[in-house]
Amino acid sequence: MRGQGFCRAFSILLALGLAACAGDGPPDERDRVVTNADGTPITVADFETSYVAFLMATGQNDTPANRYLHLAQRVDASLLADEAARRDYGADSAFQALMERTRRQAVGGRFFETAFLETLPPMDDAEVRRAFVRSKQHVVARHLFYRDQAAAQAAHARLLAGSDFLEEAVLCYDLPAVDSSAGMLGPIRYFQVDDAFAEAAFALDVGEISAPVRSRYGYHIIRAEEKTSTPIVTESEYQYRKEGLASQAALRTRRLEGDRFVRSFMEGLDVQVDAPAVRSLAQAVRRLENRAASASVELDVEPETARPDLRALRSELTPDTPLATYLFEGETVVFTAGDYYFWLPELPFSEATARTAASVGRALRNDALFRAGLERGLDSDPAVADEMAREGRRELTRRIRDTLRAHPPAALPETELRAAFDRSPAARRRRWIADFWIVPFASQSEAEAAQALLASDPSGAARYAGYVWHEEANLDALPEWAATVRQAPLAQVLLARQASGAWALVRVERRRSEPAAAYDDAVRDSLLRAVAPRYNEYRLLQRLHERATVRTDSALFRQMMQLGRE
């Protein structure tokens, strides 16, 4: 998903999805600790959840290198959070306000879980067994990702009409040519990814394509490339894991059907909106739009967060202005502009400007669910404390990174710039230069007939219509032929088919590779612009790693990668 950053939007269900993988069943291997970063554990579940979100958000592929990189990023983020805490980065009122919002979200989330789960029928044995079987499977998934529902539906219509999935990926990801790795997520687990995504992916047969699926990231069209299962599925293992699986499956059902519960809950509150006040709020928010800056997203990929200038907004519409009322436990609660301002930093600012009434409704739901959670005493639930701890550490990491990047050095040691270049993908990338010819044909049979003749006398290729000779050709400039020419055996007439479906004969006479980039002034200046903002962070992390104790269960991590590729 080239160039598609993920900001933070607390839709009501996402804001309440706090205990997705929690369960009271027997211990699970997902609770095992992969890495302990100076006393802070990173479990299998922690890693898998954030890693899959990283892959889905960036469009990168599942590789051992990416897994090790992501684990290193998690460790770095943890050490930075500890350092920020030592520097009292969480001592100001803004941090306390964030923690209070997190607490209220978590309390409301626990109410949502407990109240909604009580309305669901018990999971029957067949449903739990299905979840058990799927938990033992891996689906190798590929997807097309869209922010816009209409674009996803248009792509799906083209696929149904016969368009090739990889050709659609060229359009979706703005690729220069067909890429066999485009949109590849690799093997995913049933309880590892977004609920709607998992249900759609695991319901597919191999090679089948889903209709557009809405996840918390956007819209996906999924293709199942492979399905693998653990070869031995025993009844004893099912009985041992049954309780925990039933809890996980029920929680998934809760999230998928949660909209129905929220609508019912809100209908019972008899919400009365002050329309003129909301219109005044909408005008004030739109005037504020150009002064709102999106928050940066570092490690944990989340929906859109804006940080508007609330002081300016308060001056336009005073906090005590009533926006709506609702009934709670027989009493009328007034929801004010001040209450809305409290929630606004955690809401999609694009919705606040374009659909202010919906944004007010979202904030009011959060407020009402929090009150309902308090009524049940859920503020003391352990899940609330866990979520506050996680969010607090994420915010500390963001804060210290923002501080370190706010004042980049004007110059860097030449040795470090050169070292950065040597570590960069540009230094490792090579370009291929080749001498080769191509002859296109209208059909496979024509190409095969010509191949039989040219195999013994390749000099006759020039007599065919469409013959093209490429000498000292840079394959970067010929992306449609690059893969074929790189892989073709030398001095042999090869039958090749392009992504468009056209047939051709190719003969490669000579081929060599050379570094694609040299360390020159232009590269140096580019590196300086890229490295300088992160240089202070890099040096601090060097010092933190020198004094930290980081222990990684390498055998467990290697086992995780092997299981992911069964």
C-alpha positions in Angstrom: 0.0 0.0 0.0 2.5 2.5 -1.3 2.3 5.8 0.5 -0.7 4.9 2.5 -0.2 5.8 6.2 -2.6 4.8 8.8 -3.9 7.3 11.2 -6.0 6.8 14.2 -9.9 6.9 14.2 -11.7 5.6 17.2 -14.8 4.2 15.7 -17.0 2.9 18.4 -16.1 -0.7 17.8 -12.4 -0.2 17.4 -12.3 1.9 20.5 -13.9 -0.9 22.3 -11.8 -3.8 20.9 -9.6 -3.9 23.9 -9.6 -7.5 24.9 -9.7 -9.2 21.5 -7.3 -12.0 22.4 -8.1 -12.3 26.1 -9.5 -15.5 27.4 -9.9 -17.4 30.6 -8.9 -20.8 29.1 -5.8 -22.8 29.5 -2.4 -21.2 28.9 -1.7 -20.7 25.2 1.6 -20.7 23.4 0.7 -17.2 22.3 1.4 -16.0 25.8 5.0 -17.2 25.7 7.6 -14.4 25.8 9.6 -13.9 22.6 11.7 -11.0 23.9 12.2 -9.3 27.3 13.3 -5.7 26.8 14.8 -4.5 30.1 11.9 -6.1 32.0 9.1 -5.5 29.5 7.9 -8.7 27.9 6.9 -9.0 24.2 4.8 -12.1 23.8 4.0 -14.2 20.7 0.5 -12.6 20.6 2.0 -9.1 20.9 4.4 -9.6 18.1 2.0 -11.4 15.7 -0.8 -8.8 16.2 1.5 -5.8 15.5 3.4 -7.5 12.8 0.4 -8.4 10.7 -1.0 -4.9 11.2 2.4 -3.6 9.9 2.2 -5.9 6.8 -1.4 -4.9 6.0 -0.7 -1.2 6.4 2.5 -1.1 4.4 1.9 -3.7 1.7 5.3 -5.3 2.5 5.7 -9.1 2.3 6.2 -11.5 5.1 9.9 -12.3 5.1 12.4 -13.4 7.8 14.2 -10.1 7.4 10.9 -8.1 8.0 10.1 -10.2 11.0 13.5 -9.6 12.6 13.3 -5.9 11.7 9.8 -5.6 13.3 11.0 -7.3 16.5 13.9 -4.9 16.7 11.5 -2.0 16.2 9.3 -3.3 19.1 12.4 -3.5 21.3 13.5 0.0 20.3 10.0 1.4 21.1 10.0 -0.3 24.5 13.4 1.1 25.5 12.4 4.6 24.3 9.2 4.4 26.4 11.2 3.5 29.5 13.6 6.4 28.8 10.7 8.8 28.3 9.3 7.7 31.7 12.6 8.3 33.3 12.6 11.8 31.8 9.1 12.5 33.1 7.6 12.9 29.7 4.2 11.8 31.1 4.0 14.4 33.9 2.0 17.0 32.1 -1.7 17.6 31.9 -2.0 16.5 28.2 -0.6 13.1 29.1 -3.0 12.8 32.0 -5.9 13.8 29.7 -4.8 11.1 27.3 -4.8 8.5 30.1 -8.2 9.6 31.2 -9.6 9.1 27.7 -7.9 5.7 27.5 -9.5 4.8 30.9 -12.9 5.8 29.8 -12.6 4.0 26.5 -11.4 0.9 28.3 -14.2 1.0 30.8 -16.7 1.5 28.0 -15.1 -1.3 26.1 -15.4 -3.7 29.0 -19.1 -2.8 29.3 -19.6 -3.5 25.6 -17.9 -6.9 25.9 -19.8 -8.0 29.0 -23.2 -6.6 28.1 -23.1 -7.8 24.5 -21.7 -11.2 25.3 -24.6 -11.8 27.7 -27.0 -11.2 24.8 -25.4 -13.8 22.6 -26.4 -17.5 22.6 -23.7 -19.8 23.9 -21.3 -21.0 21.3 -22.3 -24.5 20.3 -19.7 -27.3 20.0 -19.8 -27.2 16.2 -18.9 -23.5 16.1 -16.0 -24.0 18.5 -14.8 -27.0 16.6 -14.8 -25.0 13.4 -12.8 -22.3 15.2 -10.4 -25.0 16.4 -9.8 -26.4 13.0 -9.3 -22.9 11.5 -6.9 -22.1 14.4 -4.8 -25.0 13.1 -4.8 -23.7 9.6 -2.8 -21.1 7.7 -4.2 -19.3 4.7 -1.6 -17.8 2.4 -3.4 -14.6 1.5 -2.9 -11.9 -1.1 -5.0 -8.8 -1.1 -5.9 -5.6 -2.9 -6.4 -2.7 -0.6 -8.5 0.4 -1.0 -9.5 3.3 1.2 -12.6 3.9 -0.9 -15.5 1.5 -1.1 -16.4 2.5 -4.6 -12.9 1.8 -5.9 -12.9 -1.6 -4.3 -16.3 -2.5 -5.8 -15.1 -1.3 -9.3 -12.0 -3.5 -9.0 -14.2 -6.5 -7.9 -16.5 -6.0 -10.9 -13.5 -6.0 -13.2 -12.2 -9.2 -11.6 -15.6 -10.9 -12.1 -15.5 -9.8 -15.7 -12.2 -11.6 -16.2 -9.5 -9.1 -15.2 -6.3 -10.7 -13.8 -5.7 -10.3 -10.1 -2.0 -9.3 -10.5 -3.0 -6.8 -13.2 -5.4 -5.2 -10.8 -2.6 -5.1 -8.3 -0.6 -2.9 -10.7 -3.4 -0.4 -10.6 -4.1 -0.8 -6.9 -0.5 -0.3 -5.7 0.6 1.9 -8.6 3.3 -0.5 -9.7 5.5 -0.1 -12.7 4.8 -3.6 -13.9 3.2 -6.9 -12.9 4.8 -8.1 -9.7 4.2 -11.6 -8.5 4.7 -10.5 -4.9 2.1 -7.6 -5.0 -0.3 -7.6 -2.1 1.2 -10.8 -0.7 0.6 -11.1 3.1 2.0 -14.6 3.4 0.4 -17.1 5.8 -2.1 -15.7 8.3 -3.8 -17.3 11.3 -7.4 -17.3 12.0 -7.2 -15.3 15.3 -4.3 -13.2 14.2 -5.8 -10.6 11.9 -8.8 -8.3 11.6 -12.0 -10.3 12.2 -13.8 -9.5 9.0 -10.6 -10.1 7.0 -10.1 -13.5 8.7 -13.7 -14.7 8.3 -13.5 -13.8 4.6 -10.1 -15.3 4.0 -10.7 -18.6 5.7 -14.0 -19.1 3.9 -12.3 -19.0 0.5 -11.3 -22.0 -1.5 -7.7 -21.9 -2.9 -7.7 -19.5 -5.9 -11.0 -18.0 -5.0 -11.5 -14.2 -4.7 -13.6 -12.5 -2.1 -16.0 -9.6 -2.5 -14.7 -6.4 -1.0 -14.3 -6.8 2.8 -14.3 -3.9 5.1 -11.7 -4.1 7.9 -10.6 -1.5 10.4 -8.0 -0.4 7.8 -10.2 0.0 4.7 -11.5 -2.3 2.0 -9.8 -5.5 0.9 -10.3 -8.0 -2.0 -8.7 -11.2 -0.8 -7.4 -14.2 -2.8 -6.5 -17.4 -1.1 -3.2 -18.7 -2.6 -2.8 -21.7 -0.4 -4.3 -23.4 2.6 -2.3 -25.6 5.0 -3.2 -27.4 8.2 -1.3 -29.0 11.0 -1.2 -32.6 10.0 -2.4 -34.0 13.3 -5.5 -32.5 15.0 -6.3 -34.5 18.1 -9.4 -34.6 20.3 -7.3 -34.3 23.4 -5.9 -31.0 22.1 -9.3 -29.7 21.3 -10.7 -30.5 24.7 -7.6 -28.8 26.3 -8.1 -25.6 24.2 -11.9 -25.7 24.0 -12.6 -23.1 26.7 -10.1 -20.6 25.4 -11.3 -21.1 21.8 -14.9 -20.7 22.8 -14.0 -17.3 24.4 -12.0 -16.2 21.3 -14.7 -17.2 18.9 -17.4 -15.5 21.0 -15.3 -12.3 21.1 -15.0 -12.4 17.3 -18.7 -12.8 17.0 -19.2 -9.9 19.3 -17.0 -7.6 17.2 -18.6 -8.6 13.9 -22.2 -8.2 15.2 -21.4 -5.3 17.6 -23.1 -2.6 15.5 -26.4 -4.1 16.2 -25.8 -4.0 20.0 -24.6 -0.4 19.8 -27.6 0.7 17.8 -29.9 -0.9 20.3 -28.1 0.6 23.3 -28.3 4.1 21.8 -31.9 3.8 20.9 -32.7 3.1 24.6 -31.0 6.4 25.6 -33.6 8.6 23.9 -30.9 11.0 22.5 -32.2 14.5 21.8 -29.9 16.6 19.6 -29.7 20.4 19.8 -29.5 20.9 16.0 -28.6 24.7 16.0 -25.8 24.1 18.5 -24.4 21.2 16.4 -24.6 23.4 13.3 -22.6 26.1 15.1 -20.1 23.5 16.2 -19.8 22.3 12.6 -19.0 25.8 11.4 -16.4 26.3 14.2 -14.7 23.0 13.4 -14.5 23.7 9.7 -12.9 27.1 10.5 -10.4 25.2 12.6 -9.6 22.6 9.9 -6.5 24.3 8.5 -5.0 24.6 11.9 -5.2 20.8 12.8 -2.2 18.6 12.3 -2.3 14.9 12.0 -0.4 13.0 14.7 2.6 10.9 13.6 2.3 7.1 13.7 5.4 5.2 14.7 5.2 1.5 15.4 1.6 0.6 16.2 -0.5 1.2 13.1 -3.8 2.7 14.0 -6.5 4.8 12.5 -6.5 8.5 12.0 -5.8 10.9 14.8 -5.9 14.7 14.5 -4.7 17.1 17.2 -6.8 20.2 16.7 -6.2 23.5 18.5 -8.8 23.0 21.1 -8.1 26.4 22.6 -9.3 28.1 19.4 -12.3 25.9 19.2 -13.3 26.6 22.8 -13.2 30.3 22.0 -15.6 29.9 19.2 -18.1 27.6 21.0 -17.9 27.6 24.8 -17.5 24.2 26.5 -20.7 24.6 28.5 -22.9 24.8 25.3 -25.3 21.8 25.3 -25.1 19.7 22.1 -27.5 16.9 23.1 -29.2 15.2 26.0 -29.8 11.5 26.8 -31.5 9.4 29.5 -29.3 7.2 31.6 -30.7 5.3 34.6 -33.7 7.5 34.6 -31.7 10.8 34.7 -31.2 13.3 32.0 -27.5 13.7 31.1 -26.5 16.9 29.2 -23.7 16.3 26.6 -21.9 19.5 26.1 -19.4 21.0 23.7 -16.8 20.5 26.5 -17.6 16.7 26.6 -17.1 16.6 22.8 -13.8 18.5 23.0 -12.7 15.9 25.5 -13.2 13.1 23.0 -12.2 15.0 19.8 -8.4 14.2 19.9 -9.3 10.5 19.6 -11.9 10.9 16.8 -11.4 11.1 13.0 -11.0 14.8 12.4 -12.0 14.3 8.7 -15.4 13.1 10.1 -15.6 16.0 12.5 -15.2 18.5 9.6 -17.4 16.7 7.0 -20.0 15.0 9.2 -20.0 16.9 12.5 -23.3 15.4 13.7 -21.9 11.9 13.2 -18.8 12.8 15.1 -20.8 14.2 18.0 -22.8 10.9 18.0 -19.6 8.9 18.1 -18.3 10.9 21.1 -21.7 10.7 22.9 -21.7 6.9 22.5 -18.2 6.7 24.0 -19.5 8.9 26.9 -22.6 6.8 27.5 -20.8 3.5 27.3 -18.3 4.7 29.8 -21.1 5.6 32.2 -22.6 2.2 31.7 -19.3 0.6 32.5 -18.9 2.6 35.7 -22.4 1.5 36.7 -21.2 -2.1 36.5 -17.9 -1.4 38.4 -15.8 -2.2 35.4 -13.3 0.6 36.1 -11.5 -1.9 38.3 -11.3 -4.6 35.6 -7.7 -5.7 35.0 -8.2 -5.2 31.2 -8.6 -1.5 31.9 -5.3 -1.3 33.6 -3.6 -3.3 30.9 -4.9 -1.0 28.1 -3.9 2.1 30.0 -0.4 0.7 30.4 -0.1 -0.2 26.7 -1.4 3.2 25.6 0.7 5.1 28.1 3.9 3.4 26.7 2.8 4.1 23.1 2.4 7.8 23.9 5.7 8.0 25.8 7.4 6.5 22.7 5.7 9.0 20.4 6.6 11.9 22.6 10.3 11.1 23.0 10.6 10.5 19.3 8.9 13.7 18.4 11.3 15.6 20.8 14.4 13.9 19.4 13.3 14.6 15.8 12.3 18.2 16.4 16.0 19.4 16.4 18.0 17.4 13.8 21.7 18.2 13.5 22.7 20.4 10.6 25.6 18.1 9.7 26.6 14.5 10.3 30.0 12.9 10.4 31.0 11.8 6.9 31.8 8.3 8.2 28.3 7.9 9.5 26.7 9.1 6.3 28.8 6.6 4.3 27.9 3.8 6.8 24.2 4.7 6.3 24.7 4.4 2.6 26.4 1.0 2.9 23.4 -0.2 5.0 20.8 1.2 2.7 18.9 -0.8 0.1 20.3 1.5 -2.6 23.8 0.3 -1.9 22.8 -3.4 -2.1 20.6 -2.9 -5.2 22.2 -3.8 -8.5 21.0 -3.0 -12.0 21.2 -5.5 -14.8 22.7 -4.7 -18.3 22.1 -7.1 -21.1 22.4 -7.7 -24.9 19.3 -9.6 -26.1 16.7 -9.8 -28.9 12.9 -10.2 -28.8 10.5 -11.4 -31.5 6.8 -11.1 -30.7 4.1 -13.6 -31.9 0.3 -13.5 -32.1 -0.1 -17.0 -30.6 1.8 -19.7 -28.7 1.7 -22.1 -31.6 3.4 -19.6 -33.9 6.0 -18.8 -31.3 6.7 -22.5 -30.7 7.1 -23.2 -34.5 9.6 -20.3 -34.8 11.5 -21.5 -31.7 12.1 -24.9 -33.3 13.7 -23.2 -36.3 15.7 -20.6 -34.4 17.1 -23.0 -31.9 19.5 -24.2 -34.6 19.9 -20.9 -36.5 19.3 -17.9 -34.1 20.7 -15.5 -36.8 17.4 -15.9 -38.6 15.5 -14.0 -35.9 16.0 -10.7 -37.7 13.8 -11.9 -40.6 10.7 -12.0 -38.3 8.4 -9.0 -38.1 8.7 -7.2 -34.8 12.3 -8.3 -34.2 14.1 -5.9 -31.8 17.7 -6.0 -30.7 18.7 -4.5 -27.4 22.4 -3.7 -26.8 23.7 -2.7 -23.4 20.1 -2.3 -22.3 19.4 -1.2 -18.7 16.7 -3.6 -17.6 15.3 -1.0 -15.2 14.1 0.8 -18.3 12.4 -2.4 -19.6 10.4 -3.6 -16.6 8.1 -5.8 -18.8 11.2 -7.8 -19.9 13.4 -7.5 -16.8 12.5 -10.7 -15.0 12.6 -12.8 -18.1 16.0 -11.5 -19.3 17.5 -11.8 -15.8 16.5 -15.4 -15.5 16.9 -16.7 -19.0 19.7 -19.1 -19.8 22.3 -17.5 -22.0 22.5 -18.2 -25.7 19.3 -20.1 -25.8 16.0 -19.2 -27.6 13.4 -19.0 -24.8 9.6 -19.0 -25.2 8.2 -16.3 -22.9 4.8 -14.9 -22.1 4.2 -11.3 -21.0 1.8 -10.2 -18.3 -0.5 -8.9 -21.1 -0.7 -12.5 -22.4 1.4 -11.9 -25.6 3.9 -14.5 -26.6 7.5 -13.8 -27.7 10.9 -15.5 -28.2 13.8 -14.1 -26.3 17.5 -14.8 -26.6 20.0 -13.3 -24.2 23.6 -13.0 -25.5 25.3 -11.3 -22.6 24.3 -10.1 -19.1 26.0 -8.5 -16.2 25.1 -6.6 -13.0 26.6 -3.5 -11.5 25.8 -1.3 -8.5 22.7 0.8 -9.1 23.8 3.8 -7.1 27.1 5.4 -6.3 28.0 7.4 -3.2 28.1 10.9 -4.8 27.1 14.4 -3.7 23.5 13.9 -4.7 23.2 10.6 -2.8 25.0 12.2 0.2 22.6 15.2 0.3 19.6 12.8 0.1 21.0 10.7 2.9 21.5 13.7 5.1 17.9 14.7 4.6 16.7 11.2 5.5 19.1 10.4 8.3 19.4 13.7 10.2 15.8 13.7 11.6 16.4 10.3 13.1 20.0 10.8 14.1 19.4 11.8 17.7 17.0 8.9 18.1 19.6 6.5 16.7 22.4 7.7 19.0 20.1 7.5 22.1 19.1 4.0 21.1 22.7 3.1 20.9 23.2 4.2 24.5 20.0 2.5 25.7 21.0 -0.8 24.1 24.4 -0.6 25.7 23.0 -0.5 29.2 19.8 -2.5 28.7 19.2 -6.2 29.2 17.4 -7.6 26.2 16.8 -11.3 26.0 15.2 -13.0 23.0 14.1 -16.6 22.8 15.7 -17.2 19.4 14.5 -20.8 19.2 10.9 -19.7 19.8 11.2 -16.9 17.2 12.6 -19.3 14.6 9.8 -21.7 15.5 7.3 -19.0 14.9 8.7 -18.4 11.4 8.7 -22.1 10.6 5.0 -22.4 11.8 4.1 -19.4 9.7 5.4 -21.2 6.6 4.0 -24.7 7.1 
